[in-house]
């Protein structure tokens, strides 16, 4: 009888270990789905907002604002500094520096929305290859954002 109890106990412990492992895996999978859903929601929310690049009269006329891509930014650059640099060349409507979601640090690029086509051309001409904190920045017209899955 002692041998049978040992076998039953051993089987029960083994089954409980497998059950615990299964719940652990399910928890990991659910955690990944939650993270994906959160990321997907914020991406959808960003896509719902009208892009500064697409703002304009809507009749094919001149756009009222133009979005510029600014790359190779020093990681220490903030929105105020970028606004001040571009304001010398026209009206700045919006400045966004892209930051890492995990630690909030700059990823080294951003977007500047200029008030008009002529302001954006002046900014590209004068700011492309401009040196900020020993880094030569890249400035050009932002490309349309395509839907990513």
C-alpha distance (Angstrom), angle and dihedral (degrees) to the residues before:
residue distance angle dihedral
X1 . . .
X2 3.82 . .
X3 3.78 90.4 .
X4 3.79 92.3 50.8
X5 3.83 91.7 50.4
X6 3.79 89.9 50.7
X7 3.79 91.1 52.9
X8 3.82 92.7 46.7
X9 3.80 91.7 47.1
X10 3.79 91.4 48.1
X11 3.82 91.7 49.5
X12 3.82 91.9 47.7
X13 3.81 92.2 50.0
X14 3.79 90.6 48.0
X15 3.82 91.2 49.7
X16 3.81 91.3 48.8
X17 3.80 90.7 50.3
X18 3.81 91.1 52.3
X19 3.79 90.4 47.1
X20 3.81 91.5 51.2
X21 3.80 90.4 48.7
X22 3.81 90.8 50.0
X23 3.82 91.7 51.3
X24 3.80 90.0 48.1
X25 3.82 91.1 53.5
X26 3.81 91.6 46.3
X27 3.80 89.0 51.3
X28 3.80 91.2 51.5
X29 3.79 91.8 49.2
X30 3.79 92.7 48.3
X31 3.80 90.0 47.9
X32 3.81 90.4 53.9
X33 3.80 91.0 48.9
X34 3.78 90.9 50.8
X35 3.81 91.3 50.4
X36 3.81 90.7 47.5
X37 3.78 91.8 48.7
X38 3.79 91.7 50.1
X39 3.81 92.0 48.7
X40 3.80 91.2 45.5
X41 3.79 92.1 49.6
X42 3.78 93.7 52.9
X43 3.81 91.1 46.6
X44 3.80 90.5 51.2
X45 3.78 90.6 47.5
X46 3.81 90.4 53.3
X47 3.79 91.4 48.0
X48 3.81 91.6 52.7
X49 3.79 91.9 59.8
X50 3.79 112.8 85.8
X51 3.77 111.8 -106.7
X52 3.77 116.5 -117.6
X53 3.78 87.0 -130.2
X54 3.80 91.5 61.4
X55 3.81 96.2 48.3
X56 3.75 114.1 110.7
X57 3.74 143.9 99.5
X58 3.81 92.9 -52.3
X59 3.80 92.5 -137.2
X60 3.78 96.2 91.2
X61 3.80 90.9 -93.9
X62 3.78 124.8 127.0
X63 3.76 115.9 -49.5
X64 3.78 116.7 -113.3
X65 3.81 92.4 -140.8
X66 3.79 136.7 17.8
X67 3.80 127.4 -153.3
X68 3.80 118.5 -137.3
X69 3.79 128.1 -161.5
X70 3.80 113.7 -133.5
X71 3.80 115.2 -166.3
X72 3.81 138.9 178.1
X73 3.80 90.7 36.3
X74 3.79 118.3 169.6
X75 3.80 107.5 -103.4
X76 3.81 89.6 -124.6
X77 3.83 93.5 60.4
X78 3.79 114.6 113.1
X79 3.80 132.3 -164.8
X80 3.81 94.1 -97.8
X81 3.79 93.5 53.6
X82 3.81 91.7 47.6
X83 3.82 91.5 47.2
X84 3.80 91.5 51.3
X85 3.81 92.0 48.8
X86 3.80 94.0 51.5
X87 3.84 96.4 38.3
X88 3.81 89.0 73.0
X89 3.80 88.1 69.8
X90 3.80 101.8 44.4
X91 3.77 145.4 -51.6
X92 3.82 113.9 -30.1
X93 3.80 112.0 -150.5
X94 3.81 100.3 178.3
X95 3.81 140.1 -4.6
X96 3.81 124.2 -160.6
X97 3.78 124.3 179.8
X98 3.79 110.3 -164.4
X99 3.78 112.1 -126.1
X100 3.77 135.0 -169.1
X101 3.79 112.4 -98.6
X102 3.78 93.4 -141.4
X103 3.80 101.6 51.9
X104 3.82 106.3 7.5
X105 3.80 94.5 -121.8
X106 3.78 120.8 143.1
X107 3.80 115.1 -96.0
X108 3.81 89.8 -148.2
X109 3.78 99.1 -103.2
X110 3.76 140.1 73.5
X111 3.78 147.8 157.2
X112 3.79 131.3 -100.0
X113 3.80 120.2 -165.1
X114 3.78 112.6 -151.0
X115 3.80 123.0 -157.9
X116 3.79 98.2 -120.7
X117 3.79 145.1 6.6
X118 3.82 91.6 -101.9
X119 3.83 91.5 50.3
X120 3.80 90.5 50.9
X121 3.82 92.4 49.3
X122 3.80 90.4 50.4
X123 3.81 91.0 48.4
X124 3.81 92.9 49.2
X125 3.81 91.7 47.4
X126 3.81 94.7 48.6
X127 3.80 103.0 31.5
X128 3.82 102.9 41.1
X129 3.84 106.9 102.4
X130 3.83 89.9 8.7
X131 3.81 110.9 149.9
X132 3.80 117.0 -123.3
X133 3.82 117.2 177.4
X134 3.83 91.4 -18.9
X135 3.82 92.6 -49.9
X136 3.79 123.8 112.2
X137 3.79 105.6 -136.4
X138 3.80 124.9 -144.5
X139 3.80 118.4 -135.7
X140 3.79 125.4 -178.1
X141 3.79 140.6 136.0
X142 3.80 110.9 -67.6
X143 3.78 115.4 -113.1
X144 3.77 121.2 -126.6
X145 3.75 111.9 -89.0
X146 3.80 112.5 -115.9
X147 3.78 122.7 -147.9
X148 3.81 111.3 -97.3
X149 3.79 124.7 -161.6
